[in-house]
């Protein structure tokens, strides 16, 4: 049966529209000296898996949040001189910025 108004969306296309609007599905950041930084990443706040989002909501403090976001990267992050408070500030800043960008996205049909 066809849609009367012709609006049908492909979820992959919708997701790509949002990823393009916010700069990708992962957030990358650098830690360490400018001449040899180490790059780390975590899922963009609008693409954070449900399970991870639940863990973040239940996390007690910045250290717990950073451990959740960075997962296996966490020990290397600390060894590189990473600061857990700064990671959480980055996460919150990106999340807030994304809310404005997401409101302007108009999903396209696939």
C-alpha positions in Angstrom: 0.0 0.0 0.0 1.4 3.4 -1.0 1.6 6.3 1.4 -1.0 9.0 0.6 1.4 11.9 1.3 4.4 10.2 -0.2 6.6 10.5 2.9 8.6 7.4 3.6 12.0 7.6 5.2 15.0 5.2 5.1 16.4 5.0 8.6 20.0 4.8 7.2 19.4 8.1 5.4 17.9 9.8 8.5 20.9 8.6 10.6 23.4 9.9 8.0 21.6 13.3 7.9 22.1 13.6 11.7 25.6 12.3 11.6 26.5 14.9 8.9 24.9 17.7 10.9 26.8 17.0 14.1 30.1 16.0 12.4 30.0 12.2 12.7 28.9 9.4 15.0 32.1 9.6 17.2 33.8 12.5 19.0 37.6 12.5 18.7 39.9 14.5 21.0 43.6 14.7 21.7 45.6 14.3 24.9 49.3 14.9 25.4 52.0 17.0 23.8 51.1 19.0 20.7 53.8 17.4 18.6 52.7 13.8 19.5 49.2 13.8 20.8 47.3 10.6 21.4 43.8 10.5 19.9 40.8 9.1 21.8 37.2 8.9 20.9 33.7 8.2 22.3 30.3 7.9 20.7 28.7 11.3 19.9 26.0 12.0 22.5 23.1 11.6 20.0 24.5 8.3 18.9 25.3 6.9 22.4 23.9 3.3 22.6 21.0 3.0 25.0 23.0 0.7 27.4 25.8 3.2 27.6 23.4 6.1 28.1 21.8 4.3 31.0 25.2 3.6 32.5 26.1 7.3 32.1 22.9 8.4 33.8 23.7 6.1 36.8 27.4 7.1 36.9 28.6 8.7 40.2 31.1 11.3 39.3 33.4 12.2 36.4 35.7 9.3 36.7 32.9 6.8 36.4 31.5 8.7 33.4 34.9 8.8 31.7 35.4 5.1 32.2 32.1 4.4 30.6 32.7 6.7 27.6 36.2 5.6 26.9 35.9 1.9 27.7 39.1 0.0 26.8 40.8 3.3 26.0 40.6 4.5 29.6 44.0 3.2 30.9 45.8 4.6 27.9 43.9 7.9 28.4 45.2 8.2 31.9 48.7 7.2 30.9 48.7 10.0 28.3 47.9 12.5 31.1 44.2 12.7 30.4 41.9 14.5 32.8 38.5 12.9 33.5 36.8 16.2 34.3 37.7 17.6 30.9 36.3 14.5 29.1 33.0 15.0 30.8 33.0 18.7 30.1 33.6 17.9 26.5 30.8 15.3 26.5 28.3 17.8 28.0 29.4 20.6 25.7 29.0 18.4 22.6 25.6 17.2 23.8 24.4 20.8 24.4 25.7 21.9 21.0 24.1 18.9 19.3 20.7 19.8 20.7 20.7 23.1 18.7 22.0 21.4 15.5 19.6 18.5 15.7 16.6 20.8 15.9 17.6 22.3 12.5 18.0 18.9 10.7 15.2 17.9 8.3 15.5 14.2 7.5 15.4 13.4 3.9 13.7 10.5 2.2 16.0 7.7 1.1 
